[in-house]
Amino acid sequence: MTDPIVVLITAPSKEVGKQIARALLEQELAACVNIISSIDSIYTWEGKICNDEEVLLVVKSRAEIFENQLVPAVQAIHPYQVPEIIALPIKMGAKSYLDWIEAVTKRT
């Protein structure tokens, strides 16, 4: 089994989030994408503190396809100049769920 990961991606709207989610699923780069609506993001950009309403995508995938496939796929669609695309390892999970992530995502 390869290393399962959770990828966090913010997007400016639910519509953009759904577009990214569908692309990742169609390209077999994710097993599942949850979209959490209406998060309040406060961040620094170009020397200013900004506050925007965004959505958060919670993507279940695998580490081996993150850097060379998942990240470029998101960047090709995402409207932000520097989108948040970060991965966290899944240390433990139900074996059947982790097996499913591996089974439905692309082989490199």
C-alpha positions as CSV (number, residue, x, y, z in Angstrom):
1,M,0.0,0.0,0.0
2,T,1.2,3.5,-0.8
3,D,1.0,6.3,1.7
4,P,-2.5,7.8,1.9
5,I,-2.8,11.6,2.4
6,V,-5.4,14.3,3.0
7,V,-4.9,17.3,0.8
8,L,-6.3,20.7,1.9
9,I,-7.2,23.1,-0.9
10,T,-9.0,26.5,-0.5
11,A,-11.0,27.9,-3.3
12,P,-12.9,31.2,-3.8
13,S,-16.4,29.6,-4.3
14,K,-18.3,26.4,-4.1
15,E,-18.5,26.4,-7.9
16,V,-14.7,26.5,-8.3
17,G,-14.4,23.9,-5.5
18,K,-16.7,21.5,-7.4
19,Q,-14.8,22.1,-10.7
20,I,-11.6,21.1,-8.9
21,A,-13.2,18.2,-7.2
22,R,-14.6,16.8,-10.4
23,A,-11.3,17.2,-12.3
24,L,-9.4,15.3,-9.5
25,L,-12.0,12.5,-9.5
26,E,-12.1,12.2,-13.3
27,Q,-8.3,12.1,-13.5
28,E,-8.3,9.4,-10.7
29,L,-6.1,11.7,-8.6
30,A,-8.5,11.6,-5.6
31,A,-10.8,9.0,-4.1
32,C,-13.1,11.5,-2.4
33,V,-13.4,15.3,-2.1
34,N,-15.4,17.0,0.7
35,I,-16.3,20.6,0.2
36,I,-16.7,22.6,3.4
37,S,-18.6,25.8,2.6
38,S,-18.1,29.3,4.1
39,I,-14.8,29.4,5.8
40,D,-13.3,32.7,6.8
41,S,-9.7,33.0,5.7
42,I,-7.5,35.7,7.1
43,Y,-4.0,35.8,5.5
44,T,-1.2,38.1,4.4
45,W,-0.9,38.8,0.7
46,E,1.4,41.4,-1.0
47,G,2.1,43.1,2.3
48,K,-1.6,43.4,3.3
49,I,-3.8,41.5,5.7
50,C,-6.7,40.1,3.8
51,N,-10.0,38.5,4.9
52,D,-12.0,36.4,2.4
53,E,-14.8,33.9,2.5
54,E,-13.7,30.7,0.8
55,V,-14.5,27.0,0.7
56,L,-12.2,24.2,1.9
57,L,-11.7,21.0,-0.1
58,V,-10.6,18.0,1.9
59,V,-9.2,15.5,-0.7
60,K,-8.3,11.9,0.0
61,S,-5.4,10.7,-2.2
62,R,-2.0,9.1,-2.2
63,A,1.5,10.7,-1.6
64,E,3.0,9.2,-4.7
65,I,0.7,11.1,-7.1
66,F,0.6,14.4,-5.1
67,E,3.6,16.4,-6.4
68,N,3.7,15.5,-10.1
69,Q,0.0,14.9,-10.9
70,L,-2.4,16.3,-8.3
71,V,-0.7,19.7,-7.7
72,P,-0.4,20.5,-11.5
73,A,-4.0,19.4,-12.1
74,V,-5.2,21.8,-9.4
75,Q,-3.0,24.6,-10.6
76,A,-4.3,24.2,-14.2
77,I,-7.8,25.1,-13.0
78,H,-7.4,27.2,-9.9
79,P,-7.9,30.9,-10.3
80,Y,-5.4,31.9,-7.5
81,Q,-1.9,32.9,-8.4
82,V,-0.7,30.9,-5.3
83,P,-3.4,28.4,-4.3
84,E,-3.2,26.5,-1.0
85,I,-2.5,22.9,-1.8
86,I,-1.0,21.1,1.2
87,A,-0.9,17.4,2.1
88,L,-1.0,15.7,5.5
89,P,-0.2,12.1,6.0
90,I,-3.0,9.7,7.2
91,K,-1.3,7.9,10.0
92,M,-4.1,5.5,10.7
93,G,-7.5,4.6,9.3
94,A,-9.9,1.8,8.7
95,K,-8.1,-0.7,6.4
96,S,-11.1,-1.0,4.1
97,Y,-11.2,2.8,3.6
98,L,-7.4,3.1,3.0
99,D,-7.6,0.1,0.5
100,W,-10.4,1.9,-1.3
101,I,-8.3,5.1,-1.7
102,E,-5.6,3.0,-3.2
103,A,-7.9,1.1,-5.5
104,V,-9.6,4.1,-7.1
105,T,-6.6,6.4,-7.6
106,K,-4.2,6.4,-10.5
107,R,-1.1,4.2,-10.6
108,T,2.1,6.1,-11.6
